[in-house]
Amino acid sequence: MHLSYCTNVHPAEDLAGIVTQLDTYAVPVRERLESDVLGLGLWLAAPVAAELAADQDARRRLRRELDARGLEVVTLNGFPYSAFQAPVVKHAVYHPDWTTRERLTYTLDLARVLADLMPDDAARGSISTLPLAWREPWDAERADAAYRNLDELARGLAGIAATTGRTIRVAFEPEPGCVIENTTQAAGLLSGVDTEWLGVCLDLAHLACAWEDPAAALGRLRAAGLQVVKVQLSAALEAADPVAARDVLASYAEPRFLHQTRSAFDVAADDLDEALERGLPGPWRVHYHVPLHAEPVAPLTSTAPVLQAAVRELLAGPEPACDHFDVETYTWGVLPPEQRPQDAAGLAAGIAAEMAFARSLLATEVAR
């Protein structure tokens, strides 16, 4: 199994900046973990992905930079297209979506890059992507355009495999508010895709926000013939009593990211501000990725128990249901001030603590 942390927590969007962030964050994380090799779930914005896809020498140079620092890449995060750490992201992260050629081109660029970045002994690579589109607008015409692009994506991945000998699979990530919000919708809307190349990215914070039972969710995907290509190890905010926790919840409301909020009673809001204004019935789960190893501000808790239950289900049986696990906490910079790292060293320490938590969790479940 491969364990990595996702670099979409860092803002760099050009090749020089990406190499700099390896030294600023990734190497200190590896050293804190006392690991010979650290996995990265690399995020490449569309312009740098296009630059690398067009230049094999540049890809080889980046691979050498990774190798020299004891870093390896078997998975890429292809969900954000660009500007993921901009002052305001919100709904922009869902554009361009899978109805567009831009999304197809970006994803195939990533696959070409990953084929040259993967370690020689890696069995396969993975790319996570958005779950088709935000739910509005969505109609038959947009759906047809998306499925045509998915067919072309599968053909493109097959062509890359034939040319390079490297298998790259793309994983669609159910997320609250999107066309595919949960595993029920994934099983229905992805039932006709080419499952040799396309599958599901199971983000465990999103799974929790959908109030899904991990065992039932995995059973649903298996019954639909969909592979879990990638797992994002993440935990969401939970408020057992949103009224009592209102002031603390308000401290997590912020302008950069969308924090979809879901009540256990199937009532939804598209952002935490909206949920607070409307007063949804509790308990709530909020799409706000919180550090895996640390509890949020009391009386809030995290959905870490859902994370642990899901990992247990994924690793039960003679073979794991997935072999790519990526820690994705991209919200470090917007946490309430008392929980926010104050400098680069503080962020590296926080990421290392999350990775240590994830490594211990995986080891414990493998040993069962």
N, C-alpha and C positions, 0 to 999 in steps of 0.2 A: 504494500500500500504506500501511496505517496501522501505526505502531509506538507502543506504549504501555508503561507499567509498571503493575502491578496494585496497587491500594491496600489489598488485604487484609493487607499487612504492617503497616498502621496500625490502632490499636484503636478509633477513634471509631465510635460507633453511633447518633449523633443528628445532626440537621442542623447545629447550631451547631458540634459537634465536627468534622464533615466539612469545613466551611468553614475552620475553624482549621487543620486538617492540610494544606489546600491551601497556606496561607502558610508553615507550618512545614517542609514537605517538598517539595511539588510545584514551587512557584515557585523555591526554591533549586536543585532539579534542573534545571529549564529554564534557569536562568541559567548554571549550570555547563556545560551543553551548548551555550550560546550560540545557542539556538533561539528563533525568534519564537513558535512554538507547540509545546507538549508534549502528547502523548497520554497519557490516563489510562485504565486498565482499572478503572473505578470499582467498588468493593464497597460495597453498601448492605445493611445488616442488615434483616431482614424488617420490623421496626416502622417504620423510616424509609422503606423502600420503600412500605409501605402509606400512610404519611402523604403522601408525594409523589404517589402515584398518585391520591389522592383530592382533590388540591388543585393545579389547573393554575397558579394564581398562584405557588405555592411552587416548582413546577418551573421556571417562567420566571425566578424570582429566582435559583435555583441555576444556571441557564444563564447569567444575567448575571454571577454571581460567577465562573464558569469563564472566560467571555469576557474579563472584566476582567483576568484573570491570565495570559492567553495559554495557556489549557488547553482541550483538546477531548476529547470522549468519544464513541467509536463502539462501544465494547464494555463490557459489565458482567460481573463475576464473580458468578454466581448459584449457586455451589456451596455455600459456607458460608451457613447460614440466619441464624445470629447467634453472638455470643460467640466469634469465631474466634481472638482473642488472649487468651482466658481462661487461667488458670494450667494447667488440664487440658482438652484438647479430645478427643484420641484418637478413639474411635468416634462421639462425639457429632456430628461433622461430617457424618455420613451421615444424620442425622435432622433434620426429617422427610424421608422419601424419596418416590419417585414413585408409591408405592402410596397416598399421602395427598392429600387436597384441599389441605392447607396448602402443600405443595410446588407444586401447580398455581397456587394463588392468588398465592403469592410470585413465581413466574416471570412470570405475566401482569402483576402490578404492576410488575415491573422493565421489561417491554416497554413499558408505557404511559409510564413515566418516561423511558426511553431515546429514545422517539419525539420527545420535546421537548428532550432534551439534545443530540442529534446536530447537528453543523454542517449548515448548509443544503445544502452540496454533497456530503454523504456519500451514497454510493450505497445503503448498507444498514447496519444495526446487527447486533450479535451478542451473545448471552448464553450463557456456558458454564454447565453444570450437571452434577450428579453422574450417574454411569452407572447409573441406575435405583435402585440400593440396594446396601448391603453384601450380600455373598453369602449370609449366613445371618440370619434364615430366608428362604427363597425357595421358593415352590411355585406350582402352577398358579393358585391363587386370587389370590395376590399379583401374579403376572404379569398376569393378566387386569385387575386393578385398575389396574396401572401403564399398560397399553396403552390402557385407556379414558381415562386422564388425558392420555396423549400425543395421542390423537385430539382431545380437547377443547382441548389446548394449540394444536394446529395450527389449529383453527377460530378460537380466540381471536386468534392472530397474524394470521390472514387478516382478521378483523374490525378489528383495530387498523390494518392497512394500508389497508383500505377507508375508515376514518374519518380517518386522519391523512396518508395518502399516503406513509408511511414503512415500509419493509420491515425487519422484525426477524426474525432467525433464531436458533433455539436449538440449541446444540451440546452433545452428550453426551460426557463426558470419560472415556475408559477409564482405570481406576486399579487398581493391584494390590489384590487382595482383594475387589473388588466384583463384582457380577453381570456387568458388562462390564469385563473386566480388560485386554483386548488387542484388536487390530483384527480378529482372527478372530471373537471373540465379538461385536464391534460389527457386523460384516458379517452375522452370523447373526441376532442379536437385534433389530437395527434394520431388517431388510430390508423390513418391512411398514409402516414409518412414512411420513408424507407428507413426501417429500424436498424439496418446495418450501419448507418452513418448518423442517424438522428435519434435523440433520446431526451431524457429529463435531467435537469439540475435541481436537486432537492435542497432548497435553502431552508434550514431548520427553524429560523425565526419566522419565515413566511408560513411554514407548515403550522407553527404554533398559532400565528395570528388568524389562520383559517380555522382554528379550533379542530384540527384534524388529529385523529388517533394515528400514531406512527405505524402500527402494525396493519391497520386497515388501509392506510394510504399506500403502503408498499404492496399489499395484496392487490389493490386496485390497479396499480401500475403493472404488476406481473400479469394479471388477467388480461390486460390490454396489449401485452407483448412489448411494453416499453421498458428499456433499460434505464437504470439510474446511472448515468454516465459520470456524474460529478455530484458531490455533496458539499454544500457550504455550511461549515460549522459556525452557527450564529445563534444568538439568543435575543429575544425581544423583551420590551418592558411589559410588566403585568401589574394591574391595579385591582386588587380584590374589591376595594370600596373606593371608586373614583371620587365620590363626594368628600370623603375624609382626606383623600390624597390630592385634592384639587390644586393646592398651592404648589406642591412638589411636582405634579404633572406639568403645571404651567412653566416650571423652570426648565423643562425639556423641550418646550415648544420653541422652535427656532426657524430662521428664514431660508436655510439652504436646502434641506431635504424634505421630501414628502413623508409624513409619518401617519400612514393609514391606520385607523383605529377600528377594531372590531370587538363588539360585545359578544358575550357568550349566548345572548338571546338573538343572534343573527341580525343585529342592527349595526350599520356601518357608517363611518365618516371617512372622507378622503384625506383629512389631515387632523392632527392633534388639536389645533386651534378650533376647528369646526366641532370636534367631539366635545371640547370643554364648553363651547358656546351652547350647543344643543342639549348637553346633559344626558348623554346616552346612558341607558341602564347598565349597571356593572354586573359582573366583572369585565374589565377591558384587557385586551392585548394590543399593544401599539407597535407598529413597524418602525422600531428604533433599535438598531443593532447596538447592544451594550456589551462591554468587555466580558468575555466568558468567565473570567476568574474572579470577578468582583461583583458584589451586590450593588444595585442602584441605590439612590438616596431613599431611605425609609420614609414612608411605609411601603414604597414600591418594591417589587421583587422582579426577578427575571424568569424567562421560560427555560432556564437551564434544565429542569427536570424533563421537559419535552425533548430537548437536545440529547440528554443521556438516554432516554427511552428509545429515541430514533436510532442512535448509534448502536444500541444493543440489538435492535431488530436488524439493522443493516449488516451486522457482523455475526449474527446467529447462523448456524448451519455450517456445512463443510467448506463453503466458499463464500467470501463476502459479497454482498449485493453491489458493492462499489469499491473501487480502489483509488479514487482521487478525492481527497478531503482537503478543503481550502478554508482557512479561518478568514472570515470577511467581516471585520469591524471597521467600517469606513467613517464612522461618526466620532472618532476621538477628538477632532477639532471643534465639535459643536456640543460636547458634553457640558453639563452645568460646570461653572468655573472651578468649583472645589474638586471635581473629578477629572478635569482636563489637564493633559500634560503641559508643562510650562516651556519645554524646549525639545530639541531633537532627541537628546539623550533620554528624556522622560518618555517620549513616544516609543523609542526603541525598547525601553524597559517594559512598558505596558504591553507591546506586541510580544515580547519574549515571554512574559507571564501568561498571556493567552496561549501561546504555542506550547508552553510547558503543560498547561491545563489540558489542552487537546491531546498532546502526546500521551499523557498519563491516562486519559479517558480511553483512547484507542487501545493502549497496551492492556488496560484492565479488561476490556471487553474481549480482546483477542485471547486472553489467558483463561477466560471462563470455560 
